[in-house]
């Protein structure tokens, strides 16, 4: 399970060690110390500490206090919807916005440049504009889907998905 979460996080652009650390904490009934996490993922304490800071920033883990022990202990956030919405809000929403801004700037620059281009260059600029507008449509759709997901307080249920398929 721990290795599987490492592979899954790699798929989503996160370091696989972060996924393995999260998996170890998620599967553990008790908080784990940095020493224990170091042994599980076979990485240095400094590396584990750095990854844990990243996981804390993403809201995936939290530091917890264990009575009678001065070491740092961590537990996993078990609400995956909370984690996903935080990541979508803080990372994906921003990236889609940046992509749309870059495409709008390039479209504007190409439109202005066309006045100074010869016929062949103008045809190539038109080709580029078609491709950019297709990308813009896709990213605008992605932005709409992100906003719809982020507006939900809970993940869609199988019944929600079945109902949406019934509408077709």
C-alpha positions as CSV (number, residue, x, y, z in Angstrom):
1,X,0.0,0.0,0.0
2,X,2.8,2.4,0.9
3,X,4.6,1.7,-2.4
4,X,1.4,2.1,-4.3
5,X,0.8,5.6,-2.8
6,X,4.3,6.5,-3.7
7,X,3.6,5.6,-7.3
8,X,0.3,7.4,-7.3
9,X,1.8,10.6,-6.0
10,X,4.5,10.4,-8.6
11,X,1.7,10.2,-11.2
12,X,0.3,13.5,-9.9
13,X,3.7,15.3,-10.0
14,X,4.7,14.8,-6.3
15,X,7.8,13.1,-5.1
16,X,7.2,9.4,-4.6
17,X,8.8,9.5,-1.2
18,X,6.2,12.0,-0.1
19,X,3.5,9.4,-1.1
20,X,5.3,6.7,0.8
21,X,5.5,8.9,3.9
22,X,1.8,9.8,3.6
23,X,0.9,6.1,3.1
24,X,2.9,5.1,6.1
25,X,1.1,7.6,8.3
26,X,-2.3,6.9,6.8
27,X,-1.9,3.2,7.4
28,X,-0.6,3.6,11.0
29,X,-3.1,3.5,13.8
30,X,-0.7,5.7,15.9
31,X,1.3,8.8,15.0
32,X,4.8,8.1,13.8
33,X,8.1,9.8,14.7
34,X,10.7,11.1,12.2
35,X,12.9,8.2,13.3
36,X,10.2,5.6,12.4
37,X,9.4,7.3,9.1
38,X,13.1,7.4,8.3
39,X,13.3,3.6,8.8
40,X,10.1,3.0,6.7
41,X,11.2,5.0,3.6
42,X,15.0,4.4,4.0
43,X,15.9,8.0,3.6
44,X,17.9,10.3,5.8
45,X,16.3,12.1,8.7
46,X,17.0,15.5,6.9
47,X,15.3,14.3,3.8
48,X,12.3,12.9,5.7
49,X,12.0,16.2,7.6
50,X,12.1,18.2,4.4
51,X,9.4,16.0,2.8
52,X,7.3,16.2,6.0
53,X,7.4,20.0,5.8
54,X,6.1,19.8,2.2
55,X,3.3,17.4,3.2
56,X,2.3,19.7,6.0
57,X,2.1,22.6,3.6
58,X,-0.2,20.6,1.4
59,X,-2.4,19.8,4.4
60,X,-1.7,16.0,4.0
61,X,-0.1,15.5,7.4
62,X,0.1,17.4,10.7
63,X,2.5,17.4,13.6
64,X,1.1,16.0,16.8
65,X,2.2,15.9,20.4
66,X,2.8,12.6,22.1
67,X,2.7,12.7,25.9
68,X,6.1,12.0,27.4
69,X,8.1,12.2,24.2
70,X,9.9,15.2,22.9
71,X,10.4,13.9,19.3
72,X,8.4,15.1,16.4
73,X,5.4,12.9,15.6
74,X,3.1,13.1,12.6
75,X,-0.3,11.8,11.6
76,X,-2.0,11.8,8.3
77,X,-5.1,13.8,7.2
78,X,-7.6,11.0,6.5
79,X,-10.1,13.2,4.6
80,X,-8.9,12.8,1.0
81,X,-11.5,15.2,-0.3
82,X,-10.0,17.9,1.9
83,X,-6.5,17.2,0.6
84,X,-7.7,17.1,-3.0
85,X,-9.6,20.3,-2.8
86,X,-6.7,22.0,-1.1
87,X,-4.3,20.9,-3.9
88,X,-6.7,21.8,-6.6
89,X,-7.3,25.2,-5.0
90,X,-3.6,26.0,-4.4
91,X,-1.9,24.4,-7.3
92,X,-4.1,23.4,-10.2
93,X,-6.3,26.5,-10.2
94,X,-3.2,28.7,-10.3
95,X,-1.6,26.7,-13.1
96,X,-4.7,26.8,-15.2
97,X,-5.0,30.5,-14.7
98,X,-1.3,31.0,-15.7
99,X,-1.8,28.9,-18.8
100,X,-4.9,30.9,-19.8
101,X,-3.0,34.2,-19.3
102,X,0.0,33.0,-21.3
103,X,-2.3,31.9,-24.2
104,X,-4.2,35.2,-24.1
105,X,-0.9,37.2,-24.2
106,X,0.4,35.1,-27.1
107,X,-2.9,35.4,-29.0
108,X,-2.8,39.2,-28.6
109,X,0.9,39.4,-29.7
110,X,0.2,37.2,-32.8
111,X,-2.8,39.3,-33.8
112,X,-0.7,42.5,-33.5
113,X,2.3,41.0,-35.3
114,X,0.1,39.8,-38.3
115,X,0.0,43.4,-39.6
116,X,3.8,43.2,-40.3
117,X,4.0,39.7,-41.7
118,X,4.1,38.5,-45.3
119,X,1.5,36.2,-46.7
120,X,3.2,32.9,-45.7
121,X,4.0,34.1,-42.2
122,X,0.5,35.4,-41.8
123,X,-0.8,31.9,-42.8
124,X,1.4,30.3,-40.2
125,X,0.3,32.9,-37.6
126,X,-3.3,32.0,-38.4
127,X,-2.5,28.3,-37.9
128,X,-0.9,29.1,-34.5
129,X,-4.0,31.1,-33.5
130,X,-6.3,28.2,-34.3
131,X,-4.2,25.9,-32.2
132,X,-3.9,28.3,-29.3
133,X,-7.7,28.9,-29.3
134,X,-8.2,25.2,-29.2
135,X,-6.0,25.0,-26.1
136,X,-7.7,27.9,-24.6
137,X,-11.1,26.2,-25.0
138,X,-9.7,23.1,-23.2
139,X,-8.2,25.1,-20.4
140,X,-11.4,27.1,-20.0
141,X,-13.3,23.8,-19.7
142,X,-10.7,22.6,-17.1
143,X,-11.2,25.8,-15.2
144,X,-14.9,25.3,-15.1
145,X,-14.6,21.7,-13.9
146,X,-12.2,22.8,-11.2
147,X,-14.5,25.5,-10.0
148,X,-17.4,23.1,-9.9
149,X,-15.4,20.6,-7.9
150,X,-14.1,23.3,-5.5
151,X,-17.7,24.5,-4.9
152,X,-18.6,21.1,-3.4
153,X,-18.2,20.5,0.3
154,X,-18.1,16.7,-0.3
155,X,-16.8,14.5,-3.1
156,X,-19.4,13.4,-5.7
157,X,-21.0,10.1,-4.6
158,X,-21.6,7.1,-6.9
159,X,-25.3,8.2,-6.9
160,X,-24.3,11.7,-8.0
161,X,-22.3,10.2,-10.9
162,X,-25.1,7.7,-11.8
163,X,-27.6,10.6,-11.8
164,X,-25.5,12.7,-14.1
165,X,-25.2,9.7,-16.5
166,X,-29.0,9.3,-16.5
167,X,-29.3,12.9,-17.8
168,X,-27.6,11.9,-21.0
